[in-house]
Amino acid sequence: MDRLTIIKVGGKVVEEPESLNALLDKFIKISGYKILVHGGGRAATDMATRLGLETQMVEGRRITDAAMLEVVTMVYGGLVNKKIVAGLQARGCNAIGLTGADLDLIRAVKRPVGDIDYGFVGDIDDINSRELRVLINENVVPVLAPLTHDGKGNLLNTNADTIASRIATELCNYFGTYLFYCFEKKGVLLNPEDENSVIFELNVQLFNQYKEEGIISEGMIPKLETGFRAKRNGVKEVLITNVENIATGRGTRLL
């Protein structure tokens, strides 16, 4: 079975030219088929601030009203996505930038209002793995922005970690699938102030314990939840790491 590596990248990595270039240099050297899924939350927050919009987050997830949806569509689907695609093309990697609406790749439903109204946030309903496989088998590298659609003409903001996890799971039947979450830290840290306090292996029980103790919090929570879900559903390896260690396999491995 052919190897497929799905890299989800976010944080400062995609927003600062030096770190983005370092990522793309590493990414093109990964053997086998590959997909890149990106975030860009800080860039969206910066743009919202420039436009006079307040950003609200709950456990690492963005509240997305109509105005914020316009911002994330511009930033995720436009600025960040096309910078990455242009960078890959410059390196001889034939990439295509996509949202979930393109090729009907990812359908989602608007999250129901419960204790929190997340606004135009989508929970994934269906992944069109056939279209992704057509691209991959033609040696085209999909670069996916964290936007989905509901099939009724509405775009939805969807967590990039969730998108990467679901795509990895859906493609398990066709490829040996590896999922790497790449950000600015070396892995999940016991102490946020100590860059070397990496937790090298993490299971669900330990994750729940660290979450209760506040060691793991905010945006790392959905990242790990989606990572564990992918591991349970057949993804061969799930690793949380930084750009430098994409090739070495060092970081936090989920069990």
C-alpha positions as CSV (number, residue, x, y, z in Angstrom):
1,M,0.0,0.0,0.0
2,D,1.4,3.4,-1.0
3,R,2.4,5.8,1.7
4,L,0.4,9.0,2.1
5,T,1.6,11.7,4.5
6,I,-0.8,14.4,5.7
7,I,0.8,17.4,7.2
8,K,-1.4,19.8,9.2
9,V,0.5,23.1,9.7
10,G,-0.6,26.1,11.7
11,G,0.5,28.8,14.1
12,K,3.5,31.0,13.4
13,V,4.8,28.4,10.9
14,V,2.5,29.5,8.1
15,E,2.5,33.2,9.0
16,E,6.2,34.0,9.1
17,P,8.1,33.9,5.8
18,E,11.2,32.2,7.3
19,S,9.4,29.4,9.0
20,L,7.0,28.9,6.1
21,N,10.0,28.6,3.7
22,A,11.7,26.1,6.0
23,L,8.4,24.0,6.1
24,L,8.1,24.0,2.4
25,D,11.7,22.9,1.9
26,K,11.1,20.0,4.3
27,F,7.7,19.2,2.8
28,I,8.9,18.7,-0.7
29,K,11.4,16.1,0.5
30,I,8.8,13.8,2.1
31,S,8.6,10.6,0.1
32,G,5.4,9.2,-1.3
33,Y,2.1,11.0,-1.8
34,K,1.3,14.0,0.4
35,I,-1.4,16.5,1.4
36,L,-1.0,19.8,3.3
37,V,-3.7,21.1,5.5
38,H,-3.2,24.6,6.9
39,G,-4.6,26.9,9.5
40,G,-3.8,30.6,9.8
41,G,-5.6,31.6,12.9
42,R,-3.2,34.3,14.0
43,A,-3.3,35.9,10.5
44,A,-7.1,35.9,10.7
45,T,-7.0,37.5,14.1
46,D,-4.6,40.2,13.0
47,M,-6.8,40.9,9.9
48,A,-9.9,41.1,12.1
49,T,-8.2,43.5,14.5
50,R,-7.3,45.7,11.5
51,L,-10.9,45.7,10.5
52,G,-12.1,46.5,14.0
53,L,-13.6,43.1,14.7
54,E,-13.3,41.4,18.1
55,T,-12.0,37.8,18.1
56,Q,-13.7,35.3,20.5
57,M,-12.2,31.9,21.2
58,V,-13.5,29.0,23.2
59,E,-11.1,26.1,23.9
60,G,-9.1,27.0,20.9
61,R,-12.1,27.2,18.6
62,R,-13.1,30.5,16.9
63,I,-16.6,32.0,17.3
64,T,-17.4,32.9,13.6
65,D,-20.2,35.4,13.0
66,A,-21.0,36.7,9.5
67,A,-18.3,39.3,9.6
68,M,-15.7,36.9,10.9
69,L,-16.6,34.4,8.2
70,E,-15.7,37.0,5.6
71,V,-12.4,37.5,7.3
72,V,-11.4,33.8,7.6
73,T,-12.5,33.2,4.0
74,M,-10.2,36.0,2.7
75,V,-7.3,34.9,4.9
76,Y,-7.6,31.1,4.9
77,G,-8.9,30.6,1.3
78,G,-6.9,33.5,-0.2
79,L,-3.8,34.9,1.4
80,V,-2.4,31.9,3.4
81,N,-3.5,29.2,0.9
82,K,-2.1,30.9,-2.2
83,K,1.2,31.8,-0.5
84,I,1.7,28.1,0.3
85,V,0.7,27.0,-3.2
86,A,3.0,29.6,-4.8
87,G,5.9,28.5,-2.6
88,L,5.4,24.9,-3.5
89,Q,5.2,25.7,-7.2
90,A,8.5,27.6,-6.9
91,R,10.0,24.4,-5.5
92,G,8.8,22.3,-8.4
93,C,5.9,20.7,-6.5
94,N,2.7,20.8,-8.5
95,A,0.2,21.9,-5.8
96,I,-3.4,23.0,-6.0
97,G,-5.1,25.2,-3.4
98,L,-8.5,24.1,-2.3
99,T,-11.3,24.7,0.2
100,G,-13.9,22.1,1.1
101,A,-16.3,23.7,-1.4
102,D,-13.9,23.0,-4.4
103,L,-14.7,19.7,-6.1
104,D,-17.3,19.2,-3.3
105,L,-14.4,17.9,-1.2
106,I,-15.8,18.5,2.3
107,R,-19.4,19.0,3.3
108,A,-20.3,20.1,6.7
109,V,-23.3,21.1,8.8
110,K,-23.5,24.3,10.8
111,R,-22.9,23.4,14.4
112,P,-26.1,23.5,16.4
113,V,-26.4,26.2,19.1
114,G,-25.9,24.7,22.5
115,D,-24.3,26.3,25.6
116,I,-22.2,28.2,23.0
117,D,-23.2,29.7,19.7
118,Y,-20.2,29.2,17.4
119,G,-21.9,30.9,14.5
120,F,-20.8,29.8,11.0
121,V,-18.7,26.9,12.2
122,G,-19.1,23.6,10.4
123,D,-18.9,20.0,11.7
124,I,-17.8,17.7,8.9
125,D,-20.5,15.5,7.4
126,D,-18.8,14.0,4.4
127,I,-15.3,13.8,2.8
128,N,-15.2,13.2,-1.0
129,S,-12.2,10.9,-1.0
130,R,-12.6,10.0,-4.6
131,E,-11.7,13.5,-5.9
132,L,-8.8,13.6,-3.5
133,R,-7.5,10.3,-4.8
134,V,-7.8,11.4,-8.4
135,L,-5.5,14.4,-7.6
136,I,-3.1,12.4,-5.5
137,N,-2.7,9.7,-8.2
138,E,-1.9,12.4,-10.7
139,N,0.9,13.5,-8.4
140,V,-0.9,16.8,-7.6
141,V,-0.5,17.9,-4.0
142,P,-3.7,19.2,-2.5
143,V,-3.3,22.2,-0.2
144,L,-6.5,22.5,1.9
145,A,-7.7,25.6,3.7
146,P,-9.9,25.1,6.8
147,L,-13.2,26.1,5.0
148,T,-16.0,23.7,4.2
149,H,-19.5,24.1,2.7
150,D,-23.0,22.9,3.4
151,G,-24.2,22.1,-0.1
152,K,-26.6,25.0,0.1
153,G,-24.3,27.8,-0.9
154,N,-22.9,28.6,2.5
155,L,-19.2,28.4,3.5
156,L,-18.3,27.3,7.0
157,N,-15.2,27.7,9.2
158,T,-14.0,24.3,10.2
159,N,-11.1,23.4,12.4
160,A,-8.0,22.5,10.4
161,D,-7.0,19.7,12.8
162,T,-10.4,18.1,12.4
163,I,-10.1,18.3,8.6
164,A,-6.6,16.7,8.6
165,S,-7.8,13.9,10.9
166,R,-10.9,13.1,8.9
167,I,-9.1,13.1,5.6
168,A,-6.4,10.8,7.1
169,T,-9.1,8.4,8.3
170,E,-11.0,8.5,5.0
171,L,-7.9,7.6,3.0
172,C,-6.8,4.8,5.2
173,N,-8.5,2.2,3.0
174,Y,-6.4,3.3,0.0
175,F,-3.0,4.3,1.5
176,G,-0.8,3.7,4.4
177,T,-1.7,7.0,6.1
178,Y,0.6,9.1,8.4
179,L,-0.7,12.3,10.1
180,F,1.7,14.9,11.3
181,Y,0.6,18.0,13.2
182,C,3.3,20.6,12.7
183,F,3.6,23.9,14.7
184,E,6.3,26.0,16.4
185,K,6.9,23.7,19.4
186,K,8.9,20.4,19.4
187,G,5.8,18.5,20.6
188,V,3.3,18.6,23.5
189,L,5.2,20.2,26.4
190,L,4.9,19.3,30.1
191,N,6.0,22.9,30.8
192,P,5.1,25.6,28.2
193,E,8.1,27.6,29.4
194,D,10.6,24.7,28.8
195,E,11.0,23.9,25.1
196,N,12.7,20.6,25.9
197,S,9.9,19.2,28.2
198,V,8.5,17.2,25.4
199,I,6.0,14.4,26.2
200,F,7.3,11.8,23.7
201,E,4.4,9.4,24.0
202,L,0.9,10.2,25.0
203,N,-2.2,8.0,25.5
204,V,-5.8,9.1,26.1
205,Q,-5.7,8.5,29.9
206,L,-2.6,10.7,30.3
207,F,-4.1,13.3,28.0
208,N,-7.3,13.5,30.2
209,Q,-5.1,13.8,33.3
210,Y,-3.0,16.6,31.8
211,K,-6.1,18.4,30.6
212,E,-7.7,18.3,34.1
213,E,-4.4,19.6,35.6
214,G,-4.3,22.4,33.0
215,I,-1.0,21.2,31.5
216,I,-2.7,20.7,28.2
217,S,-5.1,23.5,27.3
218,E,-6.6,25.8,24.7
219,G,-5.8,25.0,21.1
220,M,-3.9,21.8,22.0
221,I,-7.1,20.2,23.2
222,P,-8.9,19.9,19.8
223,K,-5.6,19.0,18.2
224,L,-5.1,16.0,20.5
225,E,-8.8,15.0,20.4
226,T,-8.7,14.8,16.6
227,G,-5.3,13.1,16.6
228,F,-6.5,10.3,19.0
229,R,-9.6,9.9,16.8
230,A,-7.5,9.3,13.7
231,K,-5.3,6.8,15.5
232,R,-8.3,4.8,16.7
233,N,-9.6,4.8,13.1
234,G,-6.6,3.2,11.4
235,V,-4.1,6.0,10.8
236,K,-0.7,4.3,11.1
237,E,1.1,7.1,13.0
238,V,0.0,10.4,14.5
239,L,2.8,12.8,15.5
240,I,2.9,16.3,16.9
241,T,6.1,18.0,16.1
242,N,7.9,21.1,14.6
243,V,9.3,21.8,11.2
244,E,12.8,20.6,12.0
245,N,11.6,17.2,13.1
246,I,9.1,16.4,10.3
247,A,11.8,14.1,8.8
248,T,13.2,12.7,12.0
249,G,10.0,11.4,13.6
250,R,10.8,13.1,16.9
251,G,8.0,14.8,18.8
252,T,4.9,13.6,20.6
253,R,3.6,10.3,19.3
254,L,0.0,9.4,20.1
255,L,-0.7,5.8,21.3
